[in-house]
Amino acid sequence: MKALAVVVLLSGVAHAEGYYDPKPEPAGEARDPAAPFVTTALHFGLGTPVGLMGIEAGLGAGPFRGAVGAGIGLRGLELSAMGRVMTTMGGADIGIGVGVSRGPGSESVDVGWHDASDPDETVQFAAGTGWANVELDVELAANRWYSTRFYAGASYAIARVCEVDVYGGETHHCDPVQGAMLDEHPWMPYLGVALVLRYPEGPPRQTIQLPQRW
């Protein structure tokens, strides 16, 4: 009976402390935190460098990450390249990203003419526009292979390509006055989430887990 009571007591203690209980690394297989790794990510967001939905592939070593991506926005294809520096704080990876992208922007300026017989027009960033991007990243690990990254940032038009969309589907290049109007709105905020897979798996780390019943 005493032996049974000891087993039950130890089981209860392990349950109470078991929110994070990584399996021990086999001898000789512990991974160097600075070792290189590969990532793939699926992105969803609003105004992000890869649009509403996109994919990203990258390489990392230690705190440094680099990735290229592509996706679809409201008005076409988006291409991006991003570098990130991440550090672990309180169980989460927190860092900043800086990069460039190419694609149409969601920022636009509506132009209405005094003559009602003339169509309204929208002045907007065209598909060839180049952007500089900066963002704040917070990445939470579900395990050593998979994590979720939340990010918010802003894009600045560094190589503006302007076009005019006439209601009805016709588009044409901006004149200097219309381009100057668009230049008054060079910043665009964005917000997104990425589902990230990493290979090889990362070093042991704190993860968020629900307690298990026993």
N, C-alpha and C positions, 0 to 999 in steps of 0.2 A: 504493500500500500504506500509506504514512504517513497519508494522508487517511482510509483505512478504519480504521486503528488508532485514530485520534483519535475518530472517530464511535463506535466500540465502547466506548472508554474513557469518553466522556461519557455514553453510554447506561447503563453500569454505575454511574456516580456518581449519576445521576438515580434509578436503581432503588434504590440503597442509602439515599438520602435521601427516598424517595417515599412514606413513610407518610402524610404530609399534603401534598397538592399541589393546593390549590384552583385552579380556573380563574380567571384574572384578570377582574375586573369590567370590562365595556366602559366607555369614558370617558363620564362624565356619568350613570352608572346605579348608582353605589355607594350603598348604603342607609345612612341615618342610624340608628345603634343605638338612638336614642331615638324613632324613628318608630313610630306605632301599628301594631298587628297583631292578627289574629284567630287563635284557636286552637280546635281541636276535639280531644277526647280520649276514648278508650275505656278504661274502668277495670275492673280485676279485683282482688279482695282479700278480706280477712276483717274484718268489722265496720266497713268504711269508711263515710264519710258518704253514699256512693251504693250501699251494700250490697255484695253479692257481685259484681255486674256492673252497670256503669252508663255513662252518657255525660255529657260535660261540654262546654260551649261558653263561650268567654271572650274578653276583650279585654286587650291589654297595651300598655305603652309604657315603654321603657327597662327598669328593674328591676321595675316594678310589673305585677302580673297580677290580674285578677278573673274569676271564672267562676261559672256556675250549672250544676247537674247534677241528674240523676235516675237512679234505678236500682232494682234489685230485691234485697232481702235475703232471709234465711231466712223472715221472717214478713211480708213485704209491701213496699210502695213506700217509697222513701227519696228525699227532696228535700234539696238542699244549695246553699249559697252560700259561696264561699271567696275570700279575698284572699291574695295571696302577694307576697313581696319576695324577689327572686333576685339573686345576684351570681355572676360567673364566677370560678372558682378552679381552677387546674390542669387546664383543659380541660373542666370540668364546671360546670353551673349549680347552685349550692347556695343554699338559702333556707329560709324558714319560711312557714307558712300559718296563717291564723286565720279561722274562719268559724262558721257556724251550719248546723244541719240539722234535719230533722223526720222521724220515723219510729220504728218499734218497735225496741227494743234486744234484744240477745242475752243480756244479763244477766238472770238469773232466780233465784228462791229457791224451792226445793222445800219443801213443807209436808206432813208426814205426821201423821195423827191417831192417837191411842192406840187408838181403836176400829177394829179391822180391817175392820169393815163399812162405814166411811166411806171415800170415795175420797180418794186423794192429790190435792194441788193444787199448781200452780205459780204463784207471784206474779211478774209480769213487767212490763216497760215496754211500754205499749200504743202503737198507731200514732200517736197525737197528741203523743207526747213530743217536746219541743224540746231540742236539744243544742248546746253550745258545743264547738268543735273546735280543736285546735292540732296542727300537724304539722311534721316536718322533711322537706324535699324534696331529692333529688339527681337532676338531669336530665342525661342523656348524649345528645349529638347523634350521629345516624347521618349526617346531611347537613344542609343549610340549611333543609330543609322538615320533616324528621321527627326526633323524639327520643323517648327512653324515660325516664319519670320514676318513680323508686322513692321511696316515702314511708312513714313510720311516724308514728303520732300517738296521741292519746287524746281521747275524748269525755266530756263531763261533762253530766249531766242537769240542765238549768236550768229546765225546765217539765215536771215529771214527770206522766205519766198512767199510772195503775196499773190493771192488770186481773188477774183470777185465772182461770187456765185449769184447769178440772176435767178430769182424764183421761177422755177419752171425747168431747171436742170442745166442751163447754159452757164459756162464759166469762161473767164478771160483774165488776162494779166491786169494787175493794178496799175493805175496811173500814179504819179508822184504824190499827189494829195491823198489818195487812198492808202498808199504805203505809209505815209506819215501818220495817218490815223491809227493804223495797226501798230506802229512803233510805240505808241503811247501805252500799249498793253503787252510788254514783253514777258511778264512773269506768269506762270501757271502753276498752281499747287497741285499735288497729287497724293494719293493715299492708296495703299495696297497691302496684300497678304500673299506670302509665297509658301508653298509646301515643298520642303527641301529634303532630298535624299543625299547621303554622303557615303563615299566608298574610298578607301577602307573605312571601317567604323571608327568613331572618335574614341578618345581615352575615357575611362570611367568618369562620370559626371553626375551631378544631382539632377534627378528628373522628377516631374510632378506625377504622382501616382495616387490612386484611391486605395484606401485600406481594403484588404481582402478578408472575406469571412472565413472562419475555420470552425 
